């Protein structure tokens, strides 16, 4: 083999080796990054944080108010909904979620309608209470203008958070306590047999 043939052969081998290295790097990148692009914990995404503010949630496309006892004009019916006891309880839970270390990811570039959700134990949210459960309200079927008129307290040990892409941005679609251990204590309306004093 002549010297020039050996040189050409060596250059060709180096090109093939470089090409293989580039293919391997590209393959590794695909393994480490979401197919939709980079992802961030949902609670850290600015549009999610903005939509978690109750005054913004409905306009942003969410329905958190459906799951708040005493909410005025919830966007969807509270019929059979499990609800936070009040806005303060919701705010406490959301603040706990933003500090939670293992949040579900909201990937950049996700298509409108994409959803992710996460269920978290109340005890993992480091709320300002020491309880492992949350006293929530379970609405029944008595609803007027989307607002619950009769509900009973229950004790929930799990909170669900749902995130969705609306108008090309991630939002907090909803958050609610899962139905828990029921009680006979009324959270909305009157107890059966109770009468108003005249």
N, C-alpha and C positions, 0 to 999 in steps of 0.2 A: 504494500500500500504506500502510495507516495505521501510526502509530507503535506501537500495541499489537500489531498483527500482526507487525511487524518484530521486536519484543521477544520475542514468543512463538516466532517462528521462530529467533531467535538462541539462546534457551534450549534449544530442541529440538536444535539443531545441537551445542551444547556437551554435552548428555547423550549424544548418539550418539558424539561424539569421546571422551568419558570411557569409555563402554562399550567402544569399540574399543581404547583403551589398556589396559583391564583384561584383555581377551581376549588381547592381545599379550603382556602380562606373564605370564599363566597359561600360554600356549604356550611361552614361553621357559623358564619353570620346569620344564615337562615335558621339555624338551630337556636341561636340566642335571642333573636328578635322576632316579635310577632309578625305574622304575615301581613297584618294591617299597618305595620309601622311600629314606632316606639309606643310603649305603654307606660302609664303612670297609675299609682293607686288612685282610685276614683275620688276619695275624699280630699285629694290634693289638687284636683283639676279645678281651675278657676270658675268655669261655667257651672260645674256641679256645686261648688260652694255658693255661688250666686243663687242658683235655683233652690238650694236648701233653705234659703230665707223665705219664710212663709208668705211674705208680701209679694214675692217674685214667682213663687212656684207655679201657680196656675197659669200665669201669663207665659211662662217658659214652656208649658206643655205638661206639667206634672199634676198629680192629684193627691198630694200629701194631706190636704185639708179633709179629704174623705176619711182619714184615719185620726182626726182630732175631735175629741168630745167638745161640743159647744161651738164648733166652727160655724161661721156665718157664710152662707152661700157656697157650700162645697161644690166643686165642679162635677162630681158624680155622686150617686146615691150612697148614703151610709147604711143602707139596708144590709143587715147581716155582717157589717164591717166590724173588725176588731180595731179599737181606737185607743190612742194615748189618752190618759185622763184629762190632759189639758195642754196648752201650748208650751208651758214651762217644762212639762215632762218630755215632750218631743224635743225641745231645745237641749235639754240635758242629755238625752239619748244621742242626738246628732253630734253634740260636742264630744261625747264619749267615742263615737265612731271615728271622728277626725283624728283622735289620738290612738286609735287601735292600730297595732303594728302590722297586721296581716290583712290589708284590705284587698278586695278584688280589683283587678286592673281594668282601666278604660283605655283602649288602644286608639291612638291617633289614626285618622283615615278610615274609621269604621263608617259603614253606610248608614243612612237614615233608617231608623227602625231597629238597629242593632241593640241588644239588651244584655246586661249581665246582672246577676243578683248574688246576694250573700246573706246567709243566716248566721247570726252571732248570739252566743249565750249572753244573757244580761250580765252575768258575773264577769265576763271578759271585757265589758265596756268601761270598767272603773268609774261607775256613776257616783254621784255624791251621796248615794245611800249604800248601805252595806248589804243590802238584800241581793239574793240570787234570782229574785223574781220582781216583776213590775206589776203593780195594780193597774190593770187596763180596763177598758169598758167594751163590752160586747153588745152591739146594737141588735135588736130583733128586727121584726118586719114592719114595725110602726114607724113610718118615715113620712114627713111632709116637706115638700120642696127640697128634696135631697137630704134633709136634716133629720137625724135620729130623734125620735120622741120617746123611746122606751129602750132601756138597756140595763144590763147587770154587770157588776164588777167581776173580773176574773183575774187570776194570777198567771202571768205569762213569764216564761223563762227564756224566751228566744225572740229576737227582733229580726225582721227581714228588711233588707235594703235593696231597692231595684233601681238600676241606672239605665238610661236609654239615650240614643242619639236622636235629637229632634232639631230640625233645621241646621244640620251639620255640626251640632255641638252636643256634648254629653251633658245630661241633666240628672238630678235626682228625681226619678219618676214618682216614686213613693217610698214610704217607710212605714212599717206597722208592727205591733206586737203580734206574735202568733197566738191563736186561741189557747188559753190555758185552763187551769182548774177553776170551774165556775163557782160563784157564790150566789146567795139570795139577796145580796145588797144591791139596791138600785143606784145606778150612776146617772141615769137620765130618766125623767118621768116620775111616777109615783109607784110605790109598792102595791101589789094587788090588795084590794080591800081598804086602802088608805083613802080617807075622805078629807076634803078641804074644810077648814073651819069657816063658818059664815060670819 
